[in-house]
Amino acid sequence: MHPEELFATLAANAGARKKKNLEIIHAVCQEQFTRGSKDFSVATISRLSVERGGPAKSTIYNKTGSDFQALIRAWATHTGGALKKPPKRAAAFDYTELLMKIPEPSVRALVGAALAENKKLRRELSVLKSTAEFVVDRRQQAITITEGIDLQPQKASAYSCGLTDLEIEALRHAVSDQALVDEGWIVDDYGRVVVAKNGRPVFKVGFVDAIKKVLDQHSEQS
């Protein structure tokens, strides 16, 4: 049912107080539609409703709030909106301050380089995922790849090229169990360094893996 029609039906059978609350909910939803918002979650609608003296979230959710819920659902359906609040995207983490806490310049530079390399690889992987096209021939179990993508084995980058033994040892210490314990950090299953007591991320996913790649590459070249 169109939200205007549903509102008219509900208001016609409501008492004075409930009719006023229905008018507030209806007006709030209409303004969400006018401003182009797809957020028709009860959390958002109730917050805007309370600002106008309308029903709060608890009122909309209780047994007598079914008409309010129905009106919100009608608006969401009519406008292609969502009844659940869209998740917030995590802001990009700035490592500058954390890097400056590393006293040894060579280690700080290496960690910064590893982070930059990790960011670059993740960006390249994202591009490959968006451009690769796979066509599967079930009869021959073959895979055809879109032209322009070179899938030939590539030689690994020389991550540790030019590093001294002292720098390698400093880098190894940076991800050692002792260093993590001293800082109160732990490494999760995704190679991310987090604060042990509250889970706050210190370094992004893949950080420890990136450092270990540098160390492994050095071992292979030694």
C-alpha positions as CSV (number, residue, x, y, z in Angstrom):
1,M,0.0,0.0,0.0
2,H,1.2,3.5,-0.8
3,P,2.4,5.3,2.4
4,E,-0.1,8.1,1.8
5,E,-3.0,5.7,1.7
6,L,-1.8,3.7,4.7
7,F,-1.4,6.9,6.7
8,A,-4.9,8.1,5.8
9,T,-6.3,4.7,6.9
10,L,-4.4,4.5,10.1
11,A,-5.1,8.2,11.1
12,A,-8.8,7.7,10.4
13,N,-9.0,4.9,13.1
14,A,-6.7,6.5,15.6
15,G,-7.4,8.7,18.7
16,A,-6.2,12.3,18.8
17,R,-2.8,11.6,20.4
18,K,-2.0,8.6,18.2
19,K,-3.0,10.5,15.1
20,K,-0.6,13.3,16.0
21,N,2.2,10.8,16.5
22,L,1.3,9.2,13.1
23,E,1.5,12.6,11.5
24,I,5.0,13.2,12.9
25,I,6.3,9.8,11.8
26,H,4.7,10.3,8.4
27,A,6.3,13.8,8.0
28,V,9.7,12.5,9.1
29,C,9.6,9.7,6.6
30,Q,8.5,12.1,3.9
31,E,11.4,14.4,4.6
32,Q,13.8,11.4,4.5
33,F,12.5,10.6,1.0
34,T,12.7,14.3,-0.1
35,R,16.4,14.6,1.0
36,G,17.2,11.4,-0.8
37,S,18.1,9.4,2.3
38,K,17.6,5.6,2.2
39,D,17.8,5.3,6.0
40,F,14.4,4.3,7.3
41,S,15.7,2.5,10.3
42,V,13.6,2.8,13.5
43,A,16.7,4.3,15.2
44,T,16.9,7.2,12.8
45,I,13.2,7.8,12.3
46,S,12.6,7.7,16.1
47,R,15.5,10.1,16.7
48,L,14.0,12.6,14.3
49,S,10.5,12.0,15.7
50,V,11.6,12.8,19.3
51,E,13.0,16.1,18.1
52,R,9.5,17.1,17.1
53,G,7.8,15.7,20.2
54,G,6.8,12.4,18.5
55,P,7.1,8.8,19.6
56,A,10.5,7.4,20.8
57,K,12.2,4.2,19.8
58,S,10.7,2.3,22.7
59,T,7.2,3.4,21.8
60,I,7.5,2.4,18.2
61,Y,8.8,-1.0,19.2
62,N,6.2,-1.9,21.9
63,K,2.9,-3.7,21.3
64,T,1.0,-0.5,20.6
65,G,3.6,0.7,18.0
66,S,2.7,-1.7,15.2
67,D,1.0,1.1,13.2
68,F,4.1,3.2,13.4
69,Q,6.2,0.3,12.3
70,A,3.9,-0.4,9.4
71,L,4.0,3.2,8.2
72,I,7.8,3.2,8.3
73,R,7.9,-0.1,6.4
74,A,5.5,1.4,3.8
75,W,7.8,4.4,3.2
76,A,10.9,2.2,3.0
77,T,9.3,-0.1,0.5
78,H,7.9,2.8,-1.6
79,T,11.3,4.6,-1.7
80,G,13.6,1.6,-1.9
81,G,15.0,2.5,1.5
82,A,16.5,0.3,4.2
83,L,14.9,-0.6,7.5
84,K,18.4,-1.2,9.0
85,K,20.9,1.5,9.5
86,P,23.7,1.1,7.0
87,P,27.1,0.2,8.6
88,K,29.7,2.9,9.0
89,R,32.8,2.5,7.0
90,A,35.9,2.4,9.1
91,A,38.1,5.5,8.5
92,A,41.5,4.9,7.1
93,F,44.1,4.5,9.9
94,D,46.9,7.0,10.0
95,Y,50.1,5.3,11.0
96,T,52.3,8.4,11.1
97,E,52.0,9.0,14.8
98,L,52.7,5.3,15.6
99,L,55.6,5.1,13.2
100,M,57.2,8.1,15.0
101,K,57.1,6.1,18.3
102,I,59.6,3.7,16.8
103,P,62.9,5.2,18.1
104,E,65.3,3.4,15.7
105,P,65.2,5.3,12.3
106,S,66.2,2.3,10.3
107,V,63.4,0.2,11.8
108,R,60.9,3.1,11.4
109,A,61.8,3.3,7.7
110,L,61.5,-0.4,7.2
111,V,58.2,-0.6,8.9
112,G,56.9,2.3,6.9
113,A,58.2,0.7,3.7
114,A,56.5,-2.6,4.6
115,L,53.2,-0.8,5.2
116,A,53.5,1.0,1.9
117,E,54.2,-2.2,0.1
118,N,51.2,-3.9,1.7
119,K,48.9,-1.0,0.7
120,K,50.2,-1.2,-2.8
121,L,49.7,-4.9,-3.1
122,R,46.2,-4.7,-1.7
123,R,45.4,-1.9,-4.2
124,E,46.7,-4.0,-7.1
125,L,44.8,-7.1,-5.9
126,S,41.6,-5.0,-5.9
127,V,42.2,-3.8,-9.4
128,L,42.9,-7.4,-10.6
129,K,39.6,-8.6,-9.0
130,S,37.7,-5.9,-10.8
131,T,39.2,-6.5,-14.2
132,A,39.7,-10.3,-14.4
133,E,37.1,-12.2,-16.3
134,F,37.0,-16.0,-16.0
135,V,35.1,-18.2,-18.5
136,V,34.8,-21.8,-17.5
137,D,34.4,-24.6,-20.1
138,R,32.9,-27.4,-18.1
139,R,33.6,-29.9,-20.8
140,Q,37.3,-29.4,-20.8
141,Q,37.6,-27.9,-17.3
142,A,39.5,-25.0,-18.9
143,I,39.7,-21.4,-17.8
144,T,40.0,-18.5,-20.3
145,I,41.4,-15.3,-18.9
146,T,40.6,-11.8,-20.3
147,E,43.5,-10.6,-22.5
148,G,45.8,-8.0,-20.9
149,I,46.3,-9.8,-17.6
150,D,49.7,-11.4,-17.3
151,L,49.4,-14.5,-15.1
152,Q,52.9,-15.8,-15.8
153,P,54.9,-16.5,-12.6
154,Q,56.7,-13.4,-11.5
155,K,60.0,-13.1,-9.6
156,A,59.4,-12.0,-6.1
157,S,60.4,-8.4,-5.3
158,A,63.7,-8.1,-3.4
159,Y,62.1,-6.7,-0.3
160,S,65.3,-6.9,1.7
161,C,67.7,-5.7,-1.0
162,G,70.4,-3.5,0.6
163,L,69.5,-4.2,4.2
164,T,72.3,-4.6,6.7
165,D,72.4,-7.4,9.2
166,L,71.7,-4.9,12.0
167,E,68.6,-3.6,10.2
168,I,67.3,-7.1,9.6
169,E,67.8,-8.0,13.2
170,A,66.0,-4.8,14.2
171,L,63.1,-5.7,11.9
172,R,63.0,-9.2,13.3
173,H,62.8,-7.8,16.8
174,A,59.9,-5.5,15.8
175,V,57.6,-8.5,15.3
176,S,59.1,-10.8,17.9
177,D,57.1,-12.2,20.8
178,Q,59.2,-10.3,23.3
179,A,58.5,-6.9,21.6
180,L,54.8,-7.6,21.4
181,V,54.7,-8.5,25.1
182,D,56.6,-5.4,26.1
183,E,54.1,-3.2,24.2
184,G,51.0,-5.1,25.3
185,W,50.2,-6.1,21.8
186,I,49.1,-9.3,20.1
187,V,48.9,-10.6,16.5
188,D,45.5,-11.9,15.3
189,D,44.8,-14.5,12.7
190,Y,45.0,-12.0,9.9
191,G,48.5,-10.7,10.7
192,R,47.1,-7.5,12.3
193,V,48.7,-6.1,15.5
194,V,46.1,-5.1,18.1
195,V,46.2,-3.9,21.7
196,A,45.8,-7.0,23.9
197,K,43.5,-5.5,26.5
198,N,40.9,-3.8,24.3
199,G,41.5,-5.1,20.7
200,R,42.2,-1.7,19.3
201,P,44.1,-2.1,16.0
202,V,47.7,-0.8,16.0
203,F,48.7,-2.0,12.5
204,K,46.4,-3.2,9.7
205,V,45.7,-6.6,8.4
206,G,48.8,-8.2,6.9
207,F,51.3,-6.1,8.8
208,V,53.2,-9.0,10.4
209,D,52.9,-11.0,7.2
210,A,54.6,-8.2,5.3
211,I,57.5,-8.1,7.8
212,K,57.9,-11.8,7.7
213,K,58.1,-11.7,3.8
214,V,61.0,-9.3,4.1
215,L,62.7,-11.6,6.5
216,D,62.0,-14.7,4.5
217,Q,63.3,-13.0,1.3
218,H,66.5,-12.0,3.1
219,S,67.0,-15.6,4.3
220,E,66.6,-16.8,0.7
221,Q,69.1,-14.3,-0.6
222,S,71.7,-15.0,2.2
